[in-house]
Amino acid sequence: MLKSSIIASFVALAPVAAAAQVTLTAETTSPGSTPHYIDTTLAAVLESAGVAKMQITEGATLTNSVQAVAEGQLDMTPAPMILPFLLARGIGPYAGIGEERGAELAGNMRALFFSSSSAFVFTHYNNSDITDIRNIEGKRIWNGPARGAALTSGRALIKALSGLQDGTGYEGVQTNWPDMVSTITGGGVDGWVSPEGLPSGRQITIAATGGITIHDMPSDILNSELGQQVVNAPGHARYTVPVDEYRAAYEGNDITIVTDDDTFDTFAVAFAQSVHASMDDDLAYAITKAYLDAEERFATGAPIGQYLFLSFGDIDGVREGACGPVQMKMHPGAIRAYEDAGHNIADCLRP
């Protein structure tokens, strides 16, 4: 982890030049995912701006990455907002840490910016014997890695759709992210639930081996008490895209989109680009400023860009999922970058 004392000796003379000497360690998800696109684009932006170099490890389990940032062992990672929530309470994948230590670690985390682009969907091959996503009893469903935010959210979606629990009503299959596609294309499951950007490189890769169907949350389920609990759960954000746009994003691929109205509705994972609270203020400022200056590059660098829902304007904290059950503060350097760009930051995000 970068030490403020190392940076401080350079900052007085040339803050940007000091930042240029920095190599940041980062972990992200597998290629084809939205966090991967955001992180690799950010790496290119920071290097071209002369701010920093990023050494990125791909295919990481973010449960571990978040803990590594909180412990000061890693500089940066995209953090699904549910993970700081669980860490602060010492529950779920962090049960072994305990509440007191978990709260201490979660308090070490700061956000530079936010996104909510990875929407949870239920998908199956067209030739699957799944004909109704409400009736998957006894089926094998890939629902995430062995532990972490994606698994928790994947199980929640299946519960809302079918009323079934993993291990009793259906058989949940978990693998590490790099093995997801091969597990599905190898015929190991009947369907899969996963967080996907638009368009999803993973879904396109899978569809190349046979036509697939992607479902949103049917309106009656979405608007039910359980559906609203899932959509508004800690770490989640409402996700709605006009269905014509959603279908157009997959044009040319053997992918069918199923929804019962004119919008594709589900929930997305709310993310924070997280760093340790001890990151030097000028470095956090330089990273965030470079990010804000690169809005067009993020939006146009890939088809997925226009649906990243990245935070390039005012931040109220509620929309980002950071000022409710999840409490995630922004880094002071990031706040300064936003305010210098003319944006407002809610008080609940200030350390």
C-alpha positions in Angstrom: 0.0 0.0 0.0 1.3 3.5 -0.8 2.6 5.4 2.2 1.6 9.0 2.6 5.2 9.8 3.8 6.7 8.6 0.6 4.4 10.8 -1.5 4.6 13.8 0.7 8.2 14.6 0.0 7.4 15.0 -3.7 4.0 16.7 -3.5 5.1 20.1 -2.4 7.1 20.5 -5.6 5.1 18.8 -8.2 2.0 16.8 -7.2 1.3 15.4 -10.7 4.9 14.5 -11.2 4.9 12.7 -7.9 1.8 10.7 -8.9 3.6 9.8 -12.2 6.1 7.8 -10.2 3.4 5.6 -8.7 2.6 2.1 -9.6 -0.8 1.0 -8.3 -1.7 -2.6 -7.6 -5.3 -3.5 -8.6 -7.5 -6.6 -8.9 -10.6 -6.9 -11.1 -13.0 -9.4 -12.6 -12.6 -11.5 -15.7 -12.4 -10.1 -19.3 -15.9 -9.5 -20.7 -17.3 -8.0 -17.5 -18.0 -4.4 -16.9 -15.7 -4.0 -13.9 -12.9 -5.3 -16.1 -13.7 -2.8 -18.8 -13.8 0.0 -16.3 -10.5 -0.9 -14.7 -8.6 -1.5 -17.9 -9.9 1.8 -19.3 -9.0 3.6 -16.1 -5.5 2.1 -16.4 -5.1 3.4 -19.9 -6.4 6.8 -18.8 -4.1 7.1 -15.9 -1.1 6.2 -17.9 -1.8 8.5 -20.8 -2.4 11.3 -18.3 0.9 10.7 -16.6 -0.8 10.0 -13.3 0.1 6.4 -12.5 0.6 2.9 -13.8 -1.8 0.1 -12.8 -0.7 -3.5 -12.4 -4.0 -5.3 -12.7 -4.7 -8.9 -11.7 -7.7 -10.3 -13.7 -10.2 -12.9 -12.7 -10.1 -12.0 -9.0 -12.8 -12.9 -6.5 -13.7 -9.4 -5.3 -14.6 -10.7 -1.8 -10.9 -11.2 -1.3 -9.9 -8.1 -3.2 -12.1 -5.8 -1.0 -10.5 -7.3 2.2 -7.0 -6.8 0.7 -7.8 -3.1 0.1 -9.2 -2.7 3.6 -6.1 -4.3 5.0 -3.8 -2.0 3.0 -2.4 -4.9 0.9 -3.9 -3.7 -2.4 -4.2 -0.2 -3.8 -7.5 -0.4 -5.7 -10.4 -2.7 -6.6 -14.0 -2.3 -7.8 -16.1 -3.1 -4.7 -19.6 -4.4 -4.9 -21.3 -2.3 -2.3 -22.7 -5.4 -0.5 -19.2 -6.4 0.5 -18.3 -3.4 2.7 -21.8 -3.9 4.3 -21.0 -7.6 5.1 -17.4 -6.8 6.1 -18.6 -4.1 8.5 -20.8 -6.7 10.3 -18.4 -9.6 10.1 -21.0 -11.8 8.4 -21.3 -13.8 5.2 -17.9 -14.4 3.6 -16.3 -12.3 6.4 -17.8 -14.3 9.3 -14.3 -15.5 10.3 -13.1 -11.9 10.7 -15.7 -11.0 13.3 -17.8 -7.8 13.8 -15.2 -5.7 15.6 -12.4 -6.3 13.2 -14.7 -6.2 10.2 -16.0 -2.8 11.2 -12.5 -1.5 11.6 -11.5 -2.8 8.1 -14.7 -1.5 6.4 -13.9 1.9 8.0 -10.6 1.9 6.1 -12.3 1.9 2.7 -12.9 5.0 0.6 -14.6 5.5 -2.9 -13.2 7.4 -5.8 -16.3 7.0 -8.0 -19.3 4.7 -8.5 -21.1 2.6 -11.1 -24.1 0.3 -11.4 -23.7 -1.4 -14.8 -23.7 -5.1 -14.0 -27.3 -6.2 -14.2 -28.4 -9.6 -12.9 -30.2 -11.8 -15.5 -31.4 -15.3 -15.8 -30.2 -17.0 -19.0 -30.5 -20.5 -20.6 -29.9 -22.1 -23.9 -32.8 -22.1 -26.3 -32.7 -25.9 -26.4 -32.8 -26.2 -22.6 -35.7 -27.9 -21.0 -36.3 -24.8 -19.0 -39.6 -23.4 -20.4 -40.6 -21.2 -17.4 -38.0 -19.4 -15.2 -40.5 -19.6 -12.4 -40.3 -23.4 -12.5 -36.7 -24.6 -12.2 -37.1 -27.2 -9.5 -34.4 -29.8 -9.7 -32.4 -27.9 -12.3 -28.7 -27.2 -12.1 -28.1 -23.4 -12.2 -24.8 -21.7 -12.2 -25.3 -18.8 -9.7 -21.8 -17.4 -9.0 -18.4 -18.1 -7.6 -18.0 -20.1 -4.4 -18.7 -17.1 -2.2 -19.2 -13.4 -2.2 -21.5 -10.7 -3.5 -22.4 -12.3 -6.9 -23.5 -15.5 -5.2 -25.6 -13.7 -2.6 -27.3 -11.6 -5.3 -27.7 -14.6 -7.7 -29.4 -16.7 -5.1 -31.7 -13.7 -4.3 -32.8 -13.4 -7.9 -33.6 -17.1 -8.2 -35.5 -16.9 -4.9 -37.6 -14.0 -6.3 -38.2 -15.7 -9.6 -39.0 -19.2 -8.4 -39.4 -19.2 -4.7 -36.7 -21.9 -4.4 -33.6 -22.1 -2.3 -30.2 -23.3 -3.4 -29.6 -26.8 -2.4 -33.2 -27.8 -1.8 -35.3 -26.5 -4.7 -32.5 -26.5 -7.2 -28.9 -27.4 -7.4 -26.6 -24.3 -7.4 -23.3 -24.7 -9.3 -20.5 -22.4 -8.4 -17.1 -21.9 -10.0 -14.4 -19.2 -10.1 -15.2 -16.5 -12.7 -12.6 -17.6 -15.3 -14.3 -21.0 -15.4 -17.9 -19.7 -15.8 -18.1 -19.8 -19.6 -16.5 -23.2 -20.0 -18.8 -24.7 -17.3 -21.8 -23.4 -19.2 -20.7 -24.3 -22.7 -19.6 -27.7 -21.5 -23.2 -28.6 -20.7 -22.7 -28.7 -16.9 -25.8 -26.6 -16.1 -29.4 -26.0 -17.2 -29.3 -22.3 -16.8 -27.3 -19.5 -15.2 -27.7 -16.3 -13.2 -25.0 -13.7 -13.5 -24.3 -9.9 -13.4 -23.8 -8.7 -17.0 -23.1 -5.4 -18.7 -24.8 -4.4 -22.0 -23.7 -6.0 -24.2 -22.1 -8.8 -22.3 -19.0 -10.4 -23.8 -19.6 -13.5 -21.7 -23.1 -13.9 -23.0 -22.0 -13.3 -26.6 -19.2 -16.0 -26.2 -21.7 -18.5 -24.8 -24.3 -17.7 -27.6 -21.6 -18.6 -30.2 -22.0 -22.2 -29.1 -25.8 -22.2 -29.3 -28.7 -19.7 -29.1 -29.5 -18.4 -25.7 -32.4 -16.5 -24.0 -32.0 -13.7 -21.5 -34.9 -12.9 -19.1 -35.5 -9.8 -17.1 -37.6 -9.8 -13.9 -41.3 -10.2 -14.9 -43.3 -7.1 -13.8 -45.4 -8.9 -11.3 -42.3 -10.3 -9.5 -40.5 -7.0 -9.8 -43.3 -5.2 -8.1 -44.0 -7.8 -5.5 -42.9 -7.3 -1.9 -40.1 -9.9 -2.3 -39.1 -8.4 -5.7 -38.8 -4.9 -4.2 -36.8 -6.3 -1.2 -34.3 -7.8 -3.7 -34.1 -4.7 -5.9 -33.6 -2.4 -2.8 -31.3 -4.8 -0.9 -28.0 -3.4 0.3 -25.6 -3.2 -2.6 -28.3 -3.3 -5.3 -29.6 -0.6 -7.6 -32.7 -0.5 -9.9 -31.8 -1.2 -13.5 -34.1 -0.3 -16.4 -33.2 0.0 -20.1 -35.7 0.3 -23.0 -36.1 -3.2 -24.4 -35.5 -2.0 -28.0 -32.1 -0.7 -26.9 -31.4 -3.9 -25.0 -32.2 -6.0 -28.0 -30.2 -3.8 -30.3 -27.1 -4.2 -28.2 -27.1 -8.0 -29.1 -28.1 -7.6 -32.7 -26.2 -10.1 -34.9 -26.0 -12.7 -32.1 -28.2 -15.6 -31.5 -29.6 -14.1 -28.3 -33.3 -13.7 -27.5 -34.5 -11.1 -25.0 -37.7 -11.9 -23.0 -39.6 -9.2 -21.1 -43.3 -8.6 -20.6 -43.3 -4.8 -21.3 -41.3 -2.2 -23.2 -38.4 -2.1 -20.7 -35.8 -4.6 -19.5 -36.0 -4.4 -15.7 -33.9 -6.0 -13.0 -31.4 -4.9 -10.4 -27.7 -4.0 -10.8 -24.8 -4.4 -8.5 -23.8 -1.0 -7.1 -20.0 -0.6 -7.3 -17.5 1.7 -5.7 -14.0 2.1 -7.1 -12.4 1.6 -3.7 -9.0 2.5 -2.2 -7.6 2.7 1.3 -8.3 5.8 3.4 -4.6 6.3 3.7 -4.1 7.0 0.0 -2.4 10.4 -0.5 -5.0 13.1 -1.1 -3.1 14.5 -4.2 -2.9 11.1 -5.7 -6.6 10.4 -5.1 -7.4 13.8 -6.6 -5.2 13.1 -9.7 -6.8 9.7 -10.3 -10.3 11.0 -10.0 -9.7 14.1 -12.1 -8.2 11.9 -14.9 -11.3 9.7 -14.6 -13.7 12.7 -14.8 -11.8 14.1 -17.8 -12.1 10.8 -19.6 -15.9 10.5 -19.7 -16.1 10.3 -23.5 -13.3 7.6 -23.6 -15.2 5.4 -21.1 -18.5 5.9 -23.1 -17.1 5.3 -26.5 -14.2 2.8 -25.9 -16.5 -0.2 -26.3 -20.2 -0.9 -27.0 -20.6 -1.5 -23.3 -19.6 2.0 -22.5 -22.9 3.8 -22.8 -24.5 1.5 -20.2 -21.9 1.7 -17.5 -23.9 4.2 -15.4 -20.7 5.7 -14.1 -20.8 8.7 -11.8 -19.7 11.6 -13.9 -21.9 14.3 -12.3 -23.5 15.2 -8.9 -23.5 12.4 -6.4 -26.3 12.1 -3.9 -25.1 8.9 -2.3 -28.6 7.2 -2.3 -28.6 6.6 -6.1 -25.1 5.1 -5.7 -26.1 2.8 -2.9 -23.6 4.4 -0.5 -25.8 6.4 2.0 -28.3 3.8 3.1 -27.7 0.4 4.8 -24.3 0.5 3.1 -22.1 3.3 4.4 -19.2 4.1 2.1 -17.4 7.4 2.3 -15.6 9.1 -0.6 -11.9 9.9 -0.4 -11.3 13.6 0.3 -9.1 13.8 -2.8 -11.9 12.4 -4.9 -14.4 14.9 -3.4 -12.1 17.8 -4.2 -11.8 16.6 -7.9 -15.6 16.4 -8.2 -16.1 19.8 -6.7 -13.4 21.4 -8.8 -15.3 20.0 -11.8 -18.4 21.7 -10.6 -20.2 18.7 -9.2 -22.1 18.5 -5.8 -21.3 15.7 -3.3 -23.8 14.8 -0.6 -22.8 15.3 3.0 -23.4 11.7 3.8 -20.4 10.8 1.6 -17.9 13.0 3.4 -15.5 11.3 5.9 
